[in-house]
Amino acid sequence: MATIKLTIAGLALVALAAGFAPAASAQNLDMRGTQDAREDRSRPTRGMTQASVESTYGAPQSRQSPVGDPPITRWEYADFVVFFEYDRVIHAVARRR
């Protein structure tokens, strides 16, 4: 009987530990042919707000809805793509030619 209790307790411990194991998933972004915004000031820089990007560079060609937590939004312009976390620029890259 003690063996059964130990087995049940062991299974419960394994199930509990498995419940806390984070599910890992990633998505790769192909950045070949792009250039970092720090090298070219003709694109938004890190920390700019969405409002300041729009007032400086105009309306984007397309806006992707926020995805994930924290929410990441993508605005696409003719020459570059801007990534926002909440309403702040986190990255801007040149489009492939």
Short mmCIF file of the C-alpha atoms (twelve columns), coordinates in Angstrom:
data_MODEL
# 
_entry.id   MODEL 
# 
loop_
_atom_site.group_PDB 
_atom_site.id 
_atom_site.type_symbol 
_atom_site.label_atom_id 
_atom_site.label_alt_id 
_atom_site.label_comp_id 
_atom_site.label_asym_id 
_atom_site.label_seq_id 
_atom_site.Cartn_x 
_atom_site.Cartn_y 
_atom_site.Cartn_z 
_atom_site.pdbx_PDB_model_num 
ATOM 1  C CA . MET A 1  0.000  0.000  0.000   1 
ATOM 2  C CA . ALA A 2  2.876  2.368  0.765   1 
ATOM 3  C CA . THR A 3  4.275  1.711  -2.699  1 
ATOM 4  C CA . ILE A 4  0.991  2.754  -4.274  1 
ATOM 5  C CA . LYS A 5  0.910  5.986  -2.257  1 
ATOM 6  C CA . LEU A 6  4.500  6.713  -3.225  1 
ATOM 7  C CA . THR A 7  3.721  6.091  -6.882  1 
ATOM 8  C CA . ILE A 8  0.653  8.298  -6.786  1 
ATOM 9  C CA . ALA A 9  2.585  10.994 -4.956  1 
ATOM 10 C CA . GLY A 10 5.415  10.688 -7.491  1 
ATOM 11 C CA . LEU A 11 2.998  10.941 -10.402 1 
ATOM 12 C CA . ALA A 12 1.344  13.956 -8.819  1 
ATOM 13 C CA . LEU A 13 4.760  15.608 -8.397  1 
ATOM 14 C CA . VAL A 14 5.679  14.909 -12.041 1 
ATOM 15 C CA . ALA A 15 2.309  16.238 -13.249 1 
ATOM 16 C CA . LEU A 16 2.707  19.347 -11.105 1 
ATOM 17 C CA . ALA A 17 6.222  19.969 -12.423 1 
ATOM 18 C CA . ALA A 18 5.101  19.439 -16.017 1 
ATOM 19 C CA . GLY A 19 2.375  22.027 -15.514 1 
ATOM 20 C CA . PHE A 20 4.980  24.644 -14.639 1 
ATOM 21 C CA . ALA A 21 7.282  23.862 -17.563 1 
ATOM 22 C CA . PRO A 22 6.981  26.747 -20.036 1 
ATOM 23 C CA . ALA A 23 5.989  25.924 -23.561 1 
ATOM 24 C CA . ALA A 24 8.783  27.235 -25.735 1 
ATOM 25 C CA . SER A 25 8.135  28.372 -29.242 1 
ATOM 26 C CA . ALA A 26 9.945  30.782 -31.503 1 
ATOM 27 C CA . GLN A 27 9.537  32.351 -34.872 1 
ATOM 28 C CA . ASN A 28 12.509 33.171 -37.079 1 
ATOM 29 C CA . LEU A 29 12.628 36.452 -38.919 1 
ATOM 30 C CA . ASP A 30 14.727 36.442 -42.087 1 
ATOM 31 C CA . MET A 31 16.782 39.647 -41.896 1 
ATOM 32 C CA . ARG A 32 19.073 39.069 -44.890 1 
ATOM 33 C CA . GLY A 33 19.302 42.126 -47.091 1 
ATOM 34 C CA . THR A 34 18.193 44.522 -44.344 1 
ATOM 35 C CA . GLN A 35 20.053 47.308 -42.598 1 
ATOM 36 C CA . ASP A 36 19.843 48.432 -38.975 1 
ATOM 37 C CA . ALA A 37 18.087 51.780 -38.404 1 
ATOM 38 C CA . ARG A 38 21.090 53.060 -36.392 1 
ATOM 39 C CA . GLU A 39 23.076 53.079 -39.627 1 
ATOM 40 C CA . ASP A 40 20.552 55.213 -41.515 1 
ATOM 41 C CA . ARG A 41 18.642 58.084 -39.913 1 
ATOM 42 C CA . SER A 42 16.070 58.109 -42.717 1 
ATOM 43 C CA . ARG A 43 14.064 55.621 -40.623 1 
ATOM 44 C CA . PRO A 44 12.479 55.925 -37.153 1 
ATOM 45 C CA . THR A 45 14.731 55.388 -34.162 1 
ATOM 46 C CA . ARG A 46 14.191 53.330 -31.029 1 
ATOM 47 C CA . GLY A 47 11.866 54.997 -28.515 1 
ATOM 48 C CA . MET A 48 9.868  57.157 -30.932 1 
ATOM 49 C CA . THR A 49 6.100  57.045 -30.405 1 
ATOM 50 C CA . GLN A 50 3.638  55.907 -33.048 1 
ATOM 51 C CA . ALA A 51 2.337  59.473 -33.243 1 
ATOM 52 C CA . SER A 52 5.809  60.908 -33.858 1 
ATOM 53 C CA . VAL A 53 6.572  58.266 -36.497 1 
ATOM 54 C CA . GLU A 54 3.346  59.050 -38.331 1 
ATOM 55 C CA . SER A 55 3.881  62.816 -38.124 1 
ATOM 56 C CA . THR A 56 7.479  62.500 -39.380 1 
ATOM 57 C CA . TYR A 57 7.121  59.769 -42.024 1 
ATOM 58 C CA . GLY A 58 3.420  59.933 -42.880 1 
ATOM 59 C CA . ALA A 59 0.837  57.171 -42.744 1 
ATOM 60 C CA . PRO A 60 2.203  53.655 -43.304 1 
ATOM 61 C CA . GLN A 61 1.185  51.601 -46.336 1 
ATOM 62 C CA . SER A 62 -0.128 48.940 -43.956 1 
ATOM 63 C CA . ARG A 63 -0.517 48.375 -40.223 1 
ATOM 64 C CA . GLN A 64 -0.480 44.905 -38.713 1 
ATOM 65 C CA . SER A 65 -2.565 44.319 -35.606 1 
ATOM 66 C CA . PRO A 66 -0.717 43.872 -32.297 1 
ATOM 67 C CA . VAL A 67 0.447  40.302 -31.616 1 
ATOM 68 C CA . GLY A 68 1.573  38.697 -28.352 1 
ATOM 69 C CA . ASP A 69 2.271  39.948 -24.866 1 
ATOM 70 C CA . PRO A 70 3.708  42.554 -24.796 1 
ATOM 71 C CA . PRO A 71 1.852  43.567 -27.952 1 
ATOM 72 C CA . ILE A 72 4.125  43.993 -30.986 1 
ATOM 73 C CA . THR A 73 2.744  46.022 -33.894 1 
ATOM 74 C CA . ARG A 74 4.287  46.294 -37.371 1 
ATOM 75 C CA . TRP A 75 3.918  49.262 -39.713 1 
ATOM 76 C CA . GLU A 76 5.098  48.866 -43.290 1 
ATOM 77 C CA . TYR A 77 6.378  51.780 -45.358 1 
ATOM 78 C CA . ALA A 78 7.738  51.687 -48.924 1 
ATOM 79 C CA . ASP A 79 11.397 51.711 -47.808 1 
ATOM 80 C CA . PHE A 80 11.303 50.336 -44.257 1 
ATOM 81 C CA . VAL A 81 9.311  48.399 -41.657 1 
ATOM 82 C CA . VAL A 82 8.830  49.632 -38.088 1 
ATOM 83 C CA . PHE A 83 8.161  47.378 -35.086 1 
ATOM 84 C CA . PHE A 84 6.480  48.829 -31.993 1 
ATOM 85 C CA . GLU A 85 6.111  47.473 -28.469 1 
ATOM 86 C CA . TYR A 86 2.983  49.130 -27.146 1 
ATOM 87 C CA . ASP A 87 3.338  52.561 -28.824 1 
ATOM 88 C CA . ARG A 88 7.159  52.837 -28.906 1 
ATOM 89 C CA . VAL A 89 9.572  51.902 -31.701 1 
ATOM 90 C CA . ILE A 90 11.740 48.925 -30.813 1 
ATOM 91 C CA . HIS A 91 13.213 48.321 -34.278 1 
ATOM 92 C CA . ALA A 92 13.130 49.695 -37.813 1 
ATOM 93 C CA . VAL A 93 14.651 47.887 -40.775 1 
ATOM 94 C CA . ALA A 94 15.064 48.696 -44.470 1 
ATOM 95 C CA . ARG A 95 12.978 46.641 -46.865 1 
ATOM 96 C CA . ARG A 96 14.722 44.249 -49.213 1 
ATOM 97 C CA . ARG A 97 15.480 45.592 -52.625 1 
# 
